[in-house]
Amino acid sequence: MSEHSRPDSRYAGFEQGPIRPPSEAASLLLRVTRNCPWNRCSFCPVYKGEQFSLRPVD
């Protein structure tokens, strides 16, 4: 595992928010899931090692 792919312990407990285009920056976002449901894109390192899940309603 390289230095850049290792999680930084200072950020433990924080979630990576969704990546959206700037044109959607002012829109309301209701997050009902965590991470990426596909998680197979070879060009995207963002959610590697993270499991997709539904967020609780409360």
Secondary structure, DSSP 8 states (H G I E B T S, - for coil): --TTTS--GGGTT--------GGGTTS-----EES-SS---TT--TTTT---EE----
